[in-house]
Amino acid sequence: MLTSFGLTPVCERVYHAMVQAPHLGVAEIAESLELTESEVRPALDALIDLTLLRVSREEPERLRPVDPQIGLQILISHQEEELARREREIAIMRARSALLATSQQKSESASLPSQNEYLSGPGALRDRLRELVTDGTTEVNISLPSGVPSELSPGFAVLLEDIVDLGRARLRALLPGTAAQHPVSDLIRGMAERGVALRATPALPPCMLLVDGNVAVLPRNPTAESSDATIVRDTSVLSPLVTTFEQMWLTATALSELRAPDGSANLAFDERVLLRLLASGITDESVAQQLGVSRRTVQRKISDLIQRLGANSRFDAGLKAGRCGWI
């Protein structure tokens, strides 16, 4: 049954053998299953990575199997995390595809009809944004991959202040995880203090501002400092952007929850994510994919955290981090 979760037949046999006889060592497992020790050891490593085996507290030199019911829930959580990660990736790809569509429309003949509007210069953008965000606006959603509110232009930052000050609409902003450690500007701090919903996530969709889900404001060139922007109303482009933002919002973490408590001020955002995942039993591979780093990097960071916490194992590190208020 466990092979449906990605375990090899050898891993499954080794796990069942240890559940039935937790006291067995490598040689005994190999003998009972008619395997070589060189076949058993990689299976044990894989089971440790999946947190189906843990170091015994009473005998640190021995491994103990996790209860099968708990183990099954761990495997299910791994699958759910992988599914969520893929959904985030697809959502971001969908948003980038929508952005490419706007670029294509701009390059086509100007005589072709378009539901998009192209603006150039900070004055034109600021005036147009003020027209878009009216007293009837109920919601403004923003994605700021660099964490800088003036990504579109200085006028964009001023408009955000207007929205917050006048209480014209509910405002939600997605920020990079680094914003949890080092608030990037007075505007961000002011937004948080005035009740704007701020969430952080390791991977963000492209920079965009969405007004009531029916208008999007996109920088013409997100990689350059420019006030040129596109106002999008085309539903074929707009719908993927709205869907992407909502999906990313659901999986992001409130910025207030990520601020470092006493004793953890030196923790980086990715280290805090690692600690959360250590406590939940996620695999190294899933962590690496979520953070966009190699598995070797994840394992190095985990080893460093275990040492800093004075823990005996990964699981113990997760428990100690929780008791310290680090997660």
C-alpha positions as CSV (number, residue, x, y, z in Angstrom):
1,M,0.0,0.0,0.0
2,L,2.8,2.4,0.8
3,T,4.2,2.2,-2.7
4,S,1.3,4.3,-3.8
5,F,3.0,7.1,-1.8
6,G,6.2,6.8,-3.6
7,L,8.0,4.3,-1.4
8,T,9.9,1.5,-3.0
9,P,8.9,-2.1,-2.3
10,V,12.1,-2.5,-0.3
11,C,11.3,0.5,1.8
12,E,7.8,-0.8,2.5
13,R,9.1,-4.2,3.6
14,V,11.7,-2.6,5.8
15,Y,9.1,-0.4,7.5
16,H,6.7,-3.3,8.1
17,A,9.6,-5.3,9.6
18,M,10.5,-2.6,12.0
19,V,6.9,-2.0,13.0
20,Q,6.6,-5.7,13.8
21,A,10.0,-5.9,15.6
22,P,11.2,-2.4,16.6
23,H,14.3,-3.7,18.3
24,L,15.8,-5.1,15.1
25,G,19.1,-3.7,13.8
26,V,20.3,-3.4,10.2
27,A,21.8,-6.9,10.1
28,E,18.7,-8.5,11.7
29,I,16.4,-6.7,9.2
30,A,18.5,-7.8,6.3
31,E,18.5,-11.4,7.5
32,S,14.8,-11.5,8.2
33,L,13.9,-10.0,4.8
34,E,16.6,-11.9,2.9
35,L,18.2,-8.7,1.8
36,T,21.7,-7.3,1.9
37,E,22.7,-4.6,4.4
38,S,23.5,-2.4,1.4
39,E,19.9,-2.7,0.3
40,V,18.5,-2.0,3.8
41,R,20.5,1.1,4.6
42,P,19.2,3.2,1.7
43,A,15.7,2.1,2.7
44,L,16.3,3.3,6.3
45,D,17.6,6.7,5.0
46,A,14.5,7.1,2.8
47,L,12.2,6.2,5.8
48,I,14.1,8.8,8.0
49,D,13.6,11.4,5.3
50,L,9.9,10.7,5.3
51,T,9.9,10.8,9.1
52,L,8.6,7.3,9.2
53,L,11.6,6.4,11.4
54,R,12.9,8.5,14.3
55,V,15.8,8.3,16.6
56,S,14.9,6.6,19.9
57,R,15.0,9.0,22.9
58,E,15.9,6.1,25.2
59,E,18.6,4.7,22.9
60,P,19.8,7.4,20.6
61,E,21.9,4.9,18.6
62,R,18.7,3.1,17.5
63,L,15.8,4.0,15.2
64,R,12.2,3.4,16.0
65,P,9.3,3.3,13.6
66,V,6.5,5.8,13.8
67,D,3.0,4.3,14.6
68,P,1.5,3.2,11.2
69,Q,-1.6,5.3,11.6
70,I,0.6,8.4,12.3
71,G,2.9,7.4,9.5
72,L,0.0,7.2,7.0
73,Q,-1.0,10.7,8.0
74,I,2.5,11.9,7.5
75,L,2.6,10.4,4.0
76,I,-0.7,12.0,3.2
77,S,0.5,15.4,4.4
78,H,3.6,14.9,2.1
79,Q,1.3,14.4,-0.9
80,E,-0.9,17.3,0.1
81,E,2.1,19.6,0.4
82,E,3.4,18.4,-3.0
83,L,0.0,19.1,-4.5
84,A,-0.1,22.6,-3.0
85,R,3.4,23.3,-4.3
86,R,2.4,22.3,-7.8
87,E,-0.7,24.4,-7.6
88,R,1.4,27.4,-6.6
89,E,3.8,26.8,-9.5
90,I,0.9,26.4,-11.9
91,A,-0.8,29.6,-10.6
92,I,2.5,31.6,-11.1
93,M,3.0,30.2,-14.6
94,R,-0.6,31.1,-15.4
95,A,0.0,34.7,-14.2
96,R,3.2,35.0,-16.2
97,S,1.4,33.6,-19.3
98,A,-1.2,36.3,-18.8
99,L,1.5,39.0,-18.7
100,L,3.0,37.7,-21.9
101,A,-0.4,38.0,-23.5
102,T,-0.5,41.7,-22.7
103,S,2.9,42.2,-24.2
104,Q,1.8,40.4,-27.3
105,Q,-1.2,42.6,-27.6
106,K,1.0,45.7,-27.3
107,S,3.2,44.6,-30.1
108,E,0.3,43.9,-32.5
109,S,-1.1,46.5,-34.8
110,A,-2.6,49.5,-33.0
111,S,-5.6,49.2,-35.2
112,L,-6.7,46.0,-33.5
113,P,-9.3,46.4,-30.8
114,S,-8.1,45.9,-27.3
115,Q,-9.6,46.0,-23.8
116,N,-6.2,47.0,-22.4
117,E,-4.9,50.5,-21.8
118,Y,-1.2,51.5,-22.0
119,L,0.1,54.3,-19.9
120,S,3.5,56.0,-19.9
121,G,4.9,58.3,-17.3
122,P,4.3,58.7,-13.5
123,G,1.7,61.4,-13.9
124,A,-0.5,59.5,-16.3
125,L,-0.4,56.3,-14.2
126,R,-1.1,58.1,-10.9
127,D,-4.1,60.0,-12.4
128,R,-5.5,56.8,-13.9
129,L,-5.1,54.8,-10.7
130,R,-7.0,57.5,-8.8
131,E,-9.9,57.1,-11.3
132,L,-9.8,53.3,-11.0
133,V,-10.0,53.3,-7.2
134,T,-13.2,55.2,-6.5
135,D,-15.5,55.5,-3.5
136,G,-17.3,52.4,-4.9
137,T,-14.2,50.2,-4.8
138,T,-14.5,47.4,-2.3
139,E,-11.2,45.6,-2.6
140,V,-7.7,46.2,-3.8
141,N,-5.2,43.3,-3.9
142,I,-1.5,43.8,-4.5
143,S,1.5,41.5,-5.2
144,L,4.9,43.0,-4.4
145,P,7.6,40.5,-5.2
146,S,10.4,42.9,-4.2
147,G,8.5,44.2,-1.2
148,V,8.8,47.7,-2.5
149,P,5.4,49.5,-2.8
150,S,6.8,51.9,-5.4
151,E,7.5,49.2,-7.9
152,L,5.1,50.7,-10.4
153,S,6.0,54.3,-9.7
154,P,6.2,56.9,-6.9
155,G,2.5,57.7,-7.8
156,F,1.6,54.1,-7.0
157,A,3.0,54.4,-3.5
158,V,1.0,57.6,-3.0
159,L,-2.2,55.9,-4.2
160,L,-1.7,53.1,-1.6
161,E,-1.5,55.7,1.1
162,D,-4.7,57.3,-0.2
163,I,-6.5,54.0,-0.1
164,V,-5.4,53.3,3.4
165,D,-6.0,56.8,4.7
166,L,-9.5,57.2,3.2
167,G,-10.6,53.6,4.0
168,R,-12.0,53.3,0.5
169,A,-11.5,49.6,0.2
170,R,-10.2,46.5,1.8
171,L,-6.5,46.2,0.9
172,R,-4.6,42.9,0.9
173,A,-0.9,42.8,0.0
174,L,1.4,39.8,-0.7
175,L,5.0,40.3,0.2
176,P,8.2,38.3,0.1
177,G,9.2,36.4,3.2
178,T,12.2,38.7,3.9
179,A,9.7,41.4,4.7
180,A,8.9,39.6,7.9
181,Q,12.4,40.2,9.2
182,H,13.2,43.6,7.8
183,P,10.1,45.8,6.9
184,V,11.1,47.4,3.7
185,S,9.6,50.8,4.1
186,D,7.7,53.2,6.3
187,L,4.7,52.6,4.0
188,I,4.6,48.9,4.8
189,R,4.8,49.6,8.5
190,G,2.1,52.1,8.2
191,M,-0.1,49.8,6.3
192,A,0.2,47.1,8.9
193,E,-0.5,49.6,11.7
194,R,-3.7,50.7,10.0
195,G,-5.1,47.2,9.6
196,V,-4.1,46.3,6.0
197,A,-3.9,42.6,5.6
198,L,-0.3,41.6,4.9
199,R,0.9,38.1,4.1
200,A,4.3,36.7,3.1
201,T,5.2,33.7,1.0
202,P,8.6,32.4,-0.4
203,A,7.3,32.5,-4.0
204,L,5.1,35.4,-5.3
205,P,3.2,36.0,-8.5
206,P,4.4,38.9,-10.7
207,C,3.9,42.5,-9.5
208,M,0.3,43.5,-10.0
209,L,-2.6,45.6,-8.5
210,L,-6.1,44.2,-8.8
211,V,-9.2,46.4,-8.3
212,D,-12.4,44.5,-7.4
213,G,-11.3,41.6,-9.5
214,N,-12.2,43.3,-12.8
215,V,-9.2,45.6,-13.5
216,A,-5.5,44.8,-13.2
217,V,-2.6,47.3,-13.2
218,L,0.6,45.7,-14.4
219,P,4.1,47.2,-14.9
220,R,5.1,47.2,-18.5
221,N,8.5,45.9,-17.6
222,P,8.7,44.4,-14.1
223,T,12.5,44.1,-14.2
224,A,13.1,47.8,-15.0
225,E,12.5,51.0,-13.0
226,S,9.7,52.5,-15.1
227,S,6.4,54.2,-14.7
228,D,5.0,52.6,-17.8
229,A,2.0,50.3,-17.1
230,T,-0.8,48.3,-18.6
231,I,-4.4,48.6,-17.4
232,V,-6.0,45.2,-18.2
233,R,-9.7,44.4,-18.5
234,D,-9.6,41.5,-20.9
235,T,-11.1,38.6,-18.9
236,S,-8.8,36.1,-20.7
237,V,-5.9,37.8,-19.1
238,L,-7.5,39.1,-15.9
239,S,-9.1,35.8,-14.7
240,P,-5.8,33.9,-14.4
241,L,-4.3,36.9,-12.4
242,V,-7.2,37.0,-10.0
243,T,-7.1,33.2,-9.5
244,T,-3.3,33.3,-9.0
245,F,-3.6,35.9,-6.3
246,E,-6.3,34.1,-4.4
247,Q,-4.5,30.8,-4.5
248,M,-1.3,32.4,-3.2
249,W,-3.1,34.3,-0.5
250,L,-4.6,31.1,0.9
251,T,-1.2,29.5,1.3
252,A,0.7,32.6,2.5
253,T,1.3,33.4,6.2
254,A,0.2,36.5,8.0
255,L,3.2,38.9,8.3
256,S,2.5,39.4,12.0
257,E,3.0,35.6,12.6
258,L,6.4,35.7,11.0
259,R,7.9,38.5,13.0
260,A,10.7,37.1,15.1
261,P,9.8,36.5,18.7
262,D,12.3,37.0,21.5
263,G,15.3,34.8,21.1
264,S,14.8,34.2,17.3
265,A,15.6,37.6,15.9
266,N,18.5,36.1,13.9
267,L,16.3,33.5,12.2
268,A,15.9,34.0,8.4
269,F,12.5,33.5,6.8
270,D,13.6,30.3,5.1
271,E,14.9,29.0,8.4
272,R,11.5,29.7,10.1
273,V,9.8,27.8,7.2
274,L,12.2,24.9,7.7
275,L,11.4,24.8,11.4
276,R,7.7,24.7,10.7
277,L,8.1,21.9,8.2
278,L,10.4,20.0,10.6
279,A,7.5,19.9,13.1
280,S,5.0,18.8,10.5
281,G,7.1,16.0,9.0
282,I,7.6,17.3,5.4
283,T,10.4,15.8,3.3
284,D,13.6,17.4,2.4
285,E,12.7,17.3,-1.3
286,S,9.5,19.1,-0.7
287,V,11.2,21.8,1.4
288,A,13.8,22.2,-1.3
289,Q,11.2,22.6,-4.0
290,Q,9.1,25.0,-2.0
291,L,12.1,27.3,-1.2
292,G,13.7,26.9,-4.6
293,V,17.0,25.5,-3.3
294,S,18.8,22.2,-3.6
295,R,18.2,19.3,-1.3
296,R,21.8,19.5,-0.1
297,T,21.2,23.1,0.9
298,V,18.1,22.2,2.9
299,Q,20.0,19.4,4.7
300,R,22.9,21.8,5.5
301,K,20.4,24.4,6.9
302,I,18.7,21.7,9.0
303,S,22.0,20.5,10.4
304,D,22.8,24.1,11.4
305,L,19.5,24.6,13.1
306,I,19.7,21.3,15.0
307,Q,23.1,22.5,16.3
308,R,21.9,25.9,17.2
309,L,18.9,24.4,19.1
310,G,21.1,21.8,20.9
311,A,18.8,19.1,19.6
312,N,19.5,15.4,19.1
313,S,17.4,14.9,15.9
314,R,15.2,16.8,13.4
315,F,12.1,15.9,15.3
316,D,13.6,17.1,18.5
317,A,14.6,20.3,16.8
318,G,11.0,20.9,15.8
319,L,9.8,20.4,19.4
320,K,12.5,22.6,20.9
321,A,11.8,25.4,18.4
322,G,8.1,25.2,19.3
323,R,8.9,25.5,23.0
324,C,11.2,28.4,22.3
325,G,8.4,30.2,20.4
326,W,10.4,30.1,17.2
327,I,7.5,28.6,15.2
